[in-house]
C-alpha cells in the first residue's frame, strides 16, 4: 500500500501536461489538421468554419511545434520531457523537476 507521504512525494516532483502541438507549416500539420477536422465532421462544420479554424490555429491559438514545447518545459526547470500521449493535435508530456529524486527514490525515501 502506498502511503499519502509517498503519493505527495511523487506529485511534488513530477509534472504532466498536454498542449496542442504541431509545426503549423509542416506537411505533418496538414495531415493532423485534416484528421482533426474529419473528427469534427459529425458536427456538420461548414468549409468556411474549417478555414476560420485553420487560420485561428495558425495565428491565434498557441499551437507550437513539439520541439518548442519541449524547450519551454526544459526552461521551466524540468528534465527530459517525454511525450507519452498523442491524439490528433493534442500532445502530452511527462517530466520531473530538475535535480529531484526519481519516483523509485521518492517511494523509498517516504518509507523512512
N, C-alpha and C positions, 0 to 999 in steps of 0.2 A: 504494500500500500504506500502510495506517495503522500507525504505529509504536506500541509499547507506551506511550510517553510521552503520545501523543495520546489513546489509549483511557483511560488513567488520568485525564488532564485532564477528559475528558468525564464520567466517572463520579464524579469528585470534586465536580462542580458540579451534577449533576442527580440527581433522585430520582424513582422511580416506585413507586407503592404502590397496593394495592387494598383495598377495605373493603366490608362490607355497608352499603348506604346507601339510605335511603328515609325519608320522613316517615311514621312508622307510623300517624299519624292521618289520612292523606290518602286520597282515592279512588284515587290512583295506586298507593299501597301495596297496596290491596286487589287491584288488577289484577295487580301484580307477584307478590304473595304467592300468589294463585290459580295463576298460571302456574308459579311455583316448586314448588308442591305437585303440580301436574299432571306436572311433570318427574319428581317422586319417586314418582308413582303406580305406576310399573312395579315398585316395591318392595312393593306391596300394603300401603301405610300405612293404618291404620285412621283413621276420623274422630276418635277420641279422641286419637290421636297428633298429627294435624294441629292439633287445638285446643290441645294442650300446646305444640306448636311455635309457634303464633301467640302464645300468652301469653309464651313464652320470648323471642321476638323483640321483643315489646313491653316486657318488663320486665327480662330478664336478659342478653340479647345486646346488644352495643354497636352497634345499628343507629341511625345518625344520619342526619338529613336531609343531602342533598348540600351545601347551603349551610353547614351547621355544620361538615362535614368540611373544606370549603374554608377556612373561618375558622380551623380548627385548623392546617391546613397553613401558612397565611399567618403565624399567630402563632408558628410554629416557625422563622421566618426564611426562608421560601421565597416567591418571586414567582410571580404568575399561575398558580395551579394549573389545569391544563387536563384535563378529563375526556377520555380517549382510548379508553375501552372500557367497555362495559356488557354484562353477561349476567345477566339477571334482577335480583336484588338486589345483585349484585357490580358495583361501580363501580371504575375505576382512573383515577388522576390522574398527570400528569407535571408536574414543576415544576423550577425551578433555585433554588439558594441566592441570596438577595438580594445584589446588588452583585457578582455574578460575571460572567465573560465568557460570551457566547453560545457554542454548540458550534462555530460557524464561527471565532469569535475564538480559541477554545482550540486548534482544529486548526492555525490559522495560527501562533499563538504557539509551539506544540510543534515546529514545523518549524525554529525558530531557536534 
